[in-house]
Amino acid sequence: MSVPPTTASQPDAVLDALDGILSAARDNIVSWVGVMERVEAIREQRRQGIAYTQMQIDGTTPPIIDTVARNQERLGAAAAALRRAVAHALVEEGMSHADIARVFGVSRQRVGMLLRNEPEPPDAARD
């Protein structure tokens, strides 16, 4: 099954979704650097014998746990967009729902959800 190459004037949802992954990854790198710096600051305070109750663990920046959750959400949303875009592209190239299900390691019903752009349940990546 041959598909003509896309041109610069044709939209490509998979490439757009990959750009979303790249953007999320870059944003997460910046966030992770901040988390690592805060973790090291906490470790240093503990080495100095400072009690957790006396530390300014998350006073001026988002709490570490919030940053971790946001990074997961950001990457999860980008991954969901990529799954949908790839599913649509594979259908457009003639692949059956059953074949896509095998490629993705999910059920045909999940493929149907992806193609209908229905929101994915939180455990979708494991399905």
N, CA and C atoms as an extended XYZ file, in Angstrom:
381
Properties=species:S:1:pos:R:3:atomname:S:1:resname:S:1:resid:I:1 pbc="F F F"
N         0.852       -1.159        0.000 N   MET     1
C         0.000        0.000        0.000 CA  MET     1
C         0.899        1.223        0.000 C   MET     1
N         0.821        1.970       -1.060 N   SER     2
C         1.681        3.128       -1.235 CA  SER     2
C         0.893        4.404       -0.997 C   SER     2
N         1.510        5.317       -0.309 N   VAL     3
C         0.873        6.594       -0.013 CA  VAL     3
C         1.775        7.683       -0.556 C   VAL     3
N         1.192        8.648       -1.290 N   PRO     4
C         2.033        9.726       -1.811 CA  PRO     4
C         2.634       10.537       -0.666 C   PRO     4
N         3.857       11.004       -0.847 N   PRO     5
C         4.471       11.798        0.217 CA  PRO     5
C         3.693       13.094        0.424 C   PRO     5
N         3.698       13.567        1.662 N   THR     6
C         3.025       14.836        1.935 CA  THR     6
C         3.917       15.974        1.477 C   THR     6
N         3.275       17.059        1.150 N   THR     7
C         4.027       18.252        0.768 CA  THR     7
C         3.908       19.271        1.885 C   THR     7
N         4.692       20.312        1.790 N   ALA     8
C         4.683       21.332        2.828 CA  ALA     8
C         3.305       21.965        2.978 C   ALA     8
N         2.502       21.953        1.911 N   SER     9
C         1.190       22.594        1.986 CA  SER     9
C         0.119       21.667        2.553 C   SER     9
N         0.409       20.372        2.653 N   GLN    10
C        -0.560       19.421        3.183 CA  GLN    10
C        -0.354       19.259        4.685 C   GLN    10
N        -1.444       19.347        5.441 N   PRO    11
C        -1.282       19.113        6.883 CA  PRO    11
C        -0.979       17.635        7.156 C   PRO    11
N        -0.186       17.387        8.142 N   ASP    12
C         0.146       16.025        8.538 CA  ASP    12
C        -0.062       15.940       10.044 C   ASP    12
N        -1.175       15.345       10.450 N   ALA    13
C        -1.539       15.293       11.863 CA  ALA    13
C        -0.534       14.512       12.691 C   ALA    13
N         0.092       13.504       12.104 N   VAL    14
C         1.072       12.726       12.864 CA  VAL    14
C         2.294       13.592       13.157 C   VAL    14
N         2.769       14.316       12.142 N   LEU    15
C         3.914       15.203       12.381 CA  LEU    15
C         3.558       16.299       13.379 C   LEU    15
N         2.333       16.822       13.303 N   ASP    16
C         1.889       17.821       14.276 CA  ASP    16
C         1.885       17.231       15.684 C   ASP    16
N         1.409       15.995       15.809 N   ALA    17
C         1.374       15.336       17.113 CA  ALA    17
C         2.792       15.063       17.624 C   ALA    17
N         3.687       14.719       16.715 N   LEU    18
C         5.084       14.530       17.113 CA  LEU    18
C         5.676       15.847       17.598 C   LEU    18
N         5.302       16.948       16.958 N   ASP    19
C         5.735       18.266       17.441 CA  ASP    19
C         5.211       18.509       18.854 C   ASP    19
N         3.991       18.040       19.119 N   GLY    20
C         3.430       18.161       20.460 CA  GLY    20
C         4.224       17.357       21.476 C   GLY    20
N         4.654       16.160       21.086 N   ILE    21
C         5.495       15.337       21.960 CA  ILE    21
C         6.805       16.067       22.240 C   ILE    21
N         7.404       16.610       21.187 N   LEU    22
C         8.666       17.319       21.335 CA  LEU    22
C         8.514       18.530       22.255 C   LEU    22
N         7.442       19.275       22.080 N   SER    23
C         7.186       20.442       22.919 CA  SER    23
C         6.985       20.030       24.377 C   SER    23
N         6.190       18.988       24.602 N   ALA    24
C         5.956       18.504       25.961 CA  ALA    24
C         7.266       18.032       26.584 C   ALA    24
N         8.074       17.329       25.814 N   ALA    25
C         9.343       16.827       26.333 CA  ALA    25
C        10.260       17.988       26.713 C   ALA    25
N        10.322       18.998       25.853 N   ARG    26
C        11.166       20.164       26.167 CA  ARG    26
C        10.675       20.876       27.426 C   ARG    26
N         9.364       21.080       27.527 N   ASP    27
C         8.809       21.723       28.719 CA  ASP    27
C         9.110       20.884       29.956 C   ASP    27
N         8.985       19.560       29.814 N   ASN    28
C         9.255       18.688       30.947 CA  ASN    28
C        10.719       18.728       31.357 C   ASN    28
N        11.620       18.841       30.402 N   ILE    29
C        13.043       18.929       30.747 CA  ILE    29
C        13.286       20.140       31.633 C   ILE    29
N        12.706       21.273       31.257 N   VAL    30
C        12.867       22.484       32.058 CA  VAL    30
C        12.296       22.256       33.459 C   VAL    30
N        11.113       21.653       33.522 N   SER    31
C        10.489       21.381       34.823 CA  SER    31
C        11.321       20.409       35.650 C   SER    31
N        11.839       19.359       35.013 N   TRP    32
C        12.632       18.378       35.755 CA  TRP    32
C        13.908       18.994       36.304 C   TRP    32
N        14.524       19.894       35.570 N   VAL    33
C        15.725       20.562       36.075 CA  VAL    33
C        15.377       21.313       37.363 C   VAL    33
N        14.242       22.002       37.361 N   GLY    34
C        13.809       22.698       38.569 CA  GLY    34
C        13.553       21.739       39.719 C   GLY    34
N        12.917       20.596       39.424 N   VAL    35
C        12.672       19.589       40.460 CA  VAL    35
C        14.002       19.079       41.016 C   VAL    35
N        14.948       18.778       40.145 N   MET    36
C        16.235       18.262       40.601 CA  MET    36
C        16.957       19.274       41.484 C   MET    36
N        16.870       20.547       41.113 N   GLU    37
C        17.505       21.582       41.938 CA  GLU    37
C        16.848       21.655       43.312 C   GLU    37
N        15.534       21.569       43.353 N   ARG    38
C        14.830       21.621       44.644 CA  ARG    38
C        15.151       20.385       45.484 C   ARG    38
N        15.203       19.226       44.836 N   VAL    39
C        15.549       18.004       45.567 CA  VAL    39
C        16.950       18.130       46.168 C   VAL    39
N        17.887       18.616       45.399 N   GLU    40
C        19.251       18.775       45.916 CA  GLU    40
C        19.287       19.770       47.069 C   GLU    40
N        18.486       20.831       46.999 N   ALA    41
C        18.428       21.799       48.098 CA  ALA    41
C        17.896       21.146       49.367 C   ALA    41
N        16.877       20.304       49.214 N   ILE    42
C        16.322       19.594       50.368 CA  ILE    42
C        17.357       18.627       50.938 C   ILE    42
N        18.034       17.905       50.070 N   ARG    43
C        19.069       16.974       50.534 CA  ARG    43
C        20.164       17.714       51.303 C   ARG    43
N        20.567       18.856       50.783 N   GLU    44
C        21.619       19.637       51.440 CA  GLU    44
C        21.154       20.099       52.820 C   GLU    44
N        19.910       20.535       52.921 N   GLN    45
C        19.393       20.961       54.217 CA  GLN    45
C        19.368       19.786       55.201 C   GLN    45
N        18.991       18.605       54.714 N   ARG    46
C        18.977       17.425       55.597 CA  ARG    46
C        20.391       17.062       56.037 C   ARG    46
N        21.351       17.181       55.118 N   ARG    47
C        22.749       16.905       55.491 CA  ARG    47
C        23.220       17.848       56.594 C   ARG    47
N        22.651       19.038       56.598 N   GLN    48
C        23.000       20.032       57.620 CA  GLN    48
C        22.204       19.808       58.911 C   GLN    48
N        21.344       18.806       58.926 N   GLY    49
C        20.588       18.474       60.125 CA  GLY    49
C        19.314       19.282       60.302 C   GLY    49
N        18.856       19.949       59.277 N   ILE    50
C        17.644       20.761       59.370 CA  ILE    50
C        16.422       19.854       59.272 C   ILE    50
N        15.474       20.050       60.162 N   ALA    51
C        14.234       19.264       60.169 CA  ALA    51
C        13.354       19.687       58.994 C   ALA    51
N        12.558       18.751       58.488 N   TYR    52
C        11.654       19.069       57.384 CA  TYR    52
C        10.713       20.211       57.753 C   TYR    52
N        10.284       20.247       59.001 N   THR    53
C         9.365       21.309       59.429 CA  THR    53
C        10.015       22.681       59.393 C   THR    53
N        11.319       22.725       59.378 N   GLN    54
C        12.045       23.994       59.358 CA  GLN    54
C        12.479       24.402       57.945 C   GLN    54
N        12.275       23.529       57.000 N   MET    55
C        12.716       23.803       55.623 CA  MET    55
C        11.684       24.609       54.856 C   MET    55
N        12.175       25.348       53.901 N   GLN    56
C        11.322       26.017       52.927 CA  GLN    56
C        11.330       25.149       51.669 C   GLN    56
N        10.654       24.014       51.759 N   ILE    57
C        10.739       23.015       50.695 CA  ILE    57
C        10.116       23.515       49.395 C   ILE    57
N         8.933       24.053       49.449 N   ASP    58
C         8.237       24.440       48.223 CA  ASP    58
C         7.637       25.840       48.330 C   ASP    58
N         8.317       26.721       48.969 N   GLY    59
C         7.760       28.045       49.220 CA  GLY    59
C         7.583       28.944       48.016 C   GLY    59
N         8.544       28.998       47.106 N   THR    60
C         8.486       29.981       46.030 CA  THR    60
C         8.167       29.392       44.663 C   THR    60
N         8.127       28.097       44.567 N   THR    61
C         7.863       27.469       43.275 CA  THR    61
C         6.721       26.476       43.451 C   THR    61
N         6.181       25.952       42.355 N   PRO    62
C         5.149       24.919       42.526 CA  PRO    62
C         5.729       23.753       43.323 C   PRO    62
N         4.921       23.166       44.194 N   PRO    63
C         5.415       22.003       44.951 CA  PRO    63
C         5.922       20.911       44.008 C   PRO    63
N         6.912       20.180       44.461 N   ILE    64
C         7.515       19.125       43.645 CA  ILE    64
C         6.448       18.174       43.128 C   ILE    64
N         5.558       17.732       44.003 N   ILE    65
C         4.548       16.756       43.595 CA  ILE    65
C         3.640       17.338       42.519 C   ILE    65
N         3.330       18.632       42.590 N   ASP    66
C         2.514       19.270       41.551 CA  ASP    66
C         3.257       19.323       40.221 C   ASP    66
N         4.547       19.582       40.287 N   THR    67
C         5.349       19.623       39.062 CA  THR    67
C         5.418       18.243       38.424 C   THR    67
N         5.608       17.215       39.229 N   VAL    68
C         5.644       15.842       38.713 CA  VAL    68
C         4.316       15.503       38.045 C   VAL    68
N         3.207       15.828       38.710 N   ALA    69
C         1.882       15.539       38.154 CA  ALA    69
C         1.677       16.295       36.845 C   ALA    69
N         2.062       17.563       36.797 N   ARG    70
C         1.900       18.365       35.576 CA  ARG    70
C         2.737       17.791       34.436 C   ARG    70
N         3.941       17.354       34.727 N   ASN    71
C         4.784       16.765       33.684 CA  ASN    71
C         4.132       15.505       33.116 C   ASN    71
N         3.570       14.677       34.000 N   GLN    72
C         2.899       13.462       33.541 CA  GLN    72
C         1.675       13.811       32.694 C   GLN    72
N         0.905       14.794       33.139 N   GLU    73
C        -0.284       15.214       32.378 CA  GLU    73
C         0.102       15.744       31.000 C   GLU    73
N         1.131       16.566       30.967 N   ARG    74
C         1.583       17.170       29.708 CA  ARG    74
C         1.995       16.093       28.709 C   ARG    74
N         2.803       15.156       29.166 N   LEU    75
C         3.274       14.103       28.267 CA  LEU    75
C         2.142       13.150       27.910 C   LEU    75
N         1.257       12.867       28.856 N   GLY    76
C         0.108       11.999       28.585 CA  GLY    76
C        -0.809       12.579       27.522 C   GLY    76
N        -1.067       13.877       27.604 N   ALA    77
C        -1.917       14.534       26.609 CA  ALA    77
C        -1.266       14.499       25.225 C   ALA    77
N         0.026       14.738       25.186 N   ALA    78
C         0.737       14.700       23.904 CA  ALA    78
C         0.745       13.289       23.329 C   ALA    78
N         0.922       12.288       24.191 N   ALA    79
C         0.919       10.897       23.729 CA  ALA    79
C        -0.459       10.503       23.212 C   ALA    79
N        -1.522       10.945       23.880 N   ALA    80
C        -2.883       10.641       23.427 CA  ALA    80
C        -3.136       11.251       22.057 C   ALA    80
N        -2.681       12.477       21.857 N   ALA    81
C        -2.849       13.128       20.551 CA  ALA    81
C        -2.095       12.365       19.472 C   ALA    81
N        -0.916       11.872       19.800 N   LEU    82
C        -0.135       11.096       18.834 CA  LEU    82
C        -0.835        9.783       18.510 C   LEU    82
N        -1.352        9.079       19.534 N   ARG    83
C        -2.067        7.823       19.270 CA  ARG    83
C        -3.247        8.058       18.321 C   ARG    83
N        -4.005        9.111       18.583 N   ARG    84
C        -5.154        9.407       17.720 CA  ARG    84
C        -4.708        9.716       16.285 C   ARG    84
N        -3.695       10.548       16.159 N   ALA    85
C        -3.218       10.933       14.826 CA  ALA    85
C        -2.705        9.721       14.053 C   ALA    85
N        -1.947        8.858       14.724 N   VAL    86
C        -1.418        7.666       14.048 CA  VAL    86
C        -2.561        6.730       13.669 C   VAL    86
N        -3.528        6.554       14.558 N   ALA    87
C        -4.674        5.692       14.238 CA  ALA    87
C        -5.398        6.210       13.003 C   ALA    87
N        -5.646        7.512       12.944 N   HIS    88
C        -6.318        8.095       11.772 CA  HIS    88
C        -5.479        7.903       10.511 C   HIS    88
N        -4.174        8.117       10.623 N   ALA    89
C        -3.298        7.963        9.454 CA  ALA    89
C        -3.298        6.518        8.959 C   ALA    89
N        -3.266        5.571        9.885 N   LEU    90
C        -3.257        4.161        9.478 CA  LEU    90
C        -4.562        3.766        8.800 C   LEU    90
N        -5.686        4.282        9.282 N   VAL    91
C        -6.974        4.013        8.628 CA  VAL    91
C        -6.979        4.618        7.227 C   VAL    91
N        -6.493        5.857        7.125 N   GLU    92
C        -6.441        6.512        5.807 CA  GLU    92
C        -5.555        5.747        4.835 C   GLU    92
N        -4.562        5.037        5.355 N   GLU    93
C        -3.671        4.251        4.508 CA  GLU    93
C        -4.194        2.834        4.282 C   GLU    93
N        -5.410        2.558        4.775 N   GLY    94
C        -6.057        1.292        4.471 CA  GLY    94
C        -5.948        0.205        5.516 C   GLY    94
N        -5.443        0.499        6.665 N   MET    95
C        -5.291       -0.517        7.692 CA  MET    95
C        -6.627       -0.727        8.410 C   MET    95
N        -6.929       -1.967        8.748 N   SER    96
C        -8.180       -2.281        9.446 CA  SER    96
C        -8.066       -1.942       10.929 C   SER    96
N        -9.218       -1.825       11.575 N   HIS    97
C        -9.241       -1.569       13.018 CA  HIS    97
C        -8.546       -2.696       13.768 C   HIS    97
N        -8.756       -3.924       13.314 N   ALA    98
C        -8.133       -5.076       13.973 CA  ALA    98
C        -6.608       -5.017       13.844 C   ALA    98
N        -6.126       -4.641       12.663 N   ASP    99
C        -4.678       -4.532       12.469 CA  ASP    99
C        -4.086       -3.419       13.324 C   ASP    99
N        -4.784       -2.300       13.394 N   ILE   100
C        -4.314       -1.187       14.225 CA  ILE   100
C        -4.300       -1.613       15.692 C   ILE   100
N        -5.322       -2.342       16.109 N   ALA   101
C        -5.382       -2.832       17.486 CA  ALA   101
C        -4.165       -3.695       17.792 C   ALA   101
N        -3.788       -4.550       16.860 N   ARG   102
C        -2.610       -5.401       17.058 CA  ARG   102
C        -1.340       -4.554       17.143 C   ARG   102
N        -1.203       -3.571       16.264 N   VAL   103
C        -0.024       -2.706       16.268 CA  VAL   103
C         0.084       -1.944       17.589 C   VAL   103
N        -1.043       -1.417       18.065 N   PHE   104
C        -1.050       -0.614       19.293 CA  PHE   104
C        -1.086       -1.469       20.556 C   PHE   104
N        -1.434       -2.739       20.413 N   GLY   105
C        -1.561       -3.597       21.581 CA  GLY   105
C        -2.786       -3.263       22.423 C   GLY   105
N        -3.870       -2.867       21.736 N   VAL   106
C        -5.116       -2.516       22.414 CA  VAL   106
C        -6.265       -3.274       21.763 C   VAL   106
N        -7.458       -3.086       22.279 N   SER   107
C        -8.635       -3.734       21.705 CA  SER   107
C        -9.137       -2.950       20.487 C   SER   107
N        -9.953       -3.617       19.662 N   ARG   108
C       -10.580       -2.911       18.531 CA  ARG   108
C       -11.482       -1.806       19.037 C   ARG   108
N       -12.090       -2.017       20.194 N   GLN   109
C       -12.957       -0.988       20.776 CA  GLN   109
C       -12.159        0.275       21.106 C   GLN   109
N       -10.948        0.095       21.619 N   ARG   110
C       -10.094        1.253       21.920 CA  ARG   110
C        -9.730        1.983       20.631 C   ARG   110
N        -9.468        1.230       19.578 N   VAL   111
C        -9.178        1.865       18.284 CA  VAL   111
C       -10.379        2.700       17.854 C   VAL   111
N       -11.576        2.149       18.009 N   GLY   112
C       -12.782        2.903       17.674 CA  GLY   112
C       -12.869        4.192       18.462 C   GLY   112
N       -12.521        4.129       19.754 N   MET   113
C       -12.527        5.336       20.584 CA  MET   113
C       -11.512        6.353       20.064 C   MET   113
N       -10.338        5.868       19.700 N   LEU   114
C        -9.311        6.771       19.187 CA  LEU   114
C        -9.787        7.465       17.913 C   LEU   114
N       -10.424        6.697       17.049 N   LEU   115
C       -10.875        7.255       15.771 CA  LEU   115
C       -12.063        8.200       15.935 C   LEU   115
N       -12.823        8.028       17.003 N   ARG   116
C       -13.928        8.949       17.297 CA  ARG   116
C       -13.455       10.128       18.129 C   ARG   116
N       -12.154       10.147       18.445 N   ASN   117
C       -11.548       11.206       19.262 CA  ASN   117
C       -12.194       11.314       20.635 C   ASN   117
N       -12.625       10.167       21.166 N   GLU   118
C       -13.185       10.157       22.510 CA  GLU   118
C       -12.053       10.269       23.516 C   GLU   118
N       -12.325       10.911       24.646 N   PRO   119
C       -11.281       11.006       25.674 CA  PRO   119
C       -10.848        9.618       26.125 C   PRO   119
N        -9.573        9.504       26.385 N   GLU   120
C        -9.039        8.223       26.828 CA  GLU   120
C        -9.130        8.123       28.336 C   GLU   120
N        -9.505        6.950       28.841 N   PRO   121
C        -9.490        6.764       30.290 CA  PRO   121
C        -8.055        6.868       30.811 C   PRO   121
N        -7.879        7.165       32.094 N   PRO   122
C        -6.539        7.336       32.649 CA  PRO   122
C        -5.616        6.149       32.428 C   PRO   122
N        -6.148        4.941       32.314 N   ASP   123
C        -5.303        3.759       32.136 CA  ASP   123
C        -5.140        3.371       30.678 C   ASP   123
N        -5.435        4.278       29.746 N   ALA   124
C        -5.414        3.951       28.315 CA  ALA   124
C        -4.054        3.476       27.838 C   ALA   124
N        -2.999        4.017       28.385 N   ALA   125
C        -1.667        3.631       27.923 CA  ALA   125
C        -1.359        2.180       28.265 C   ALA   125
N        -2.038        1.626       29.282 N   ARG   126
C        -1.779        0.244       29.686 CA  ARG   126
C        -2.714       -0.728       29.019 C   ARG   126
N        -3.788       -0.229       28.360 N   ASP   127
C        -4.791       -1.114       27.764 CA  ASP   127
C        -4.267       -1.786       26.519 C   ASP   127
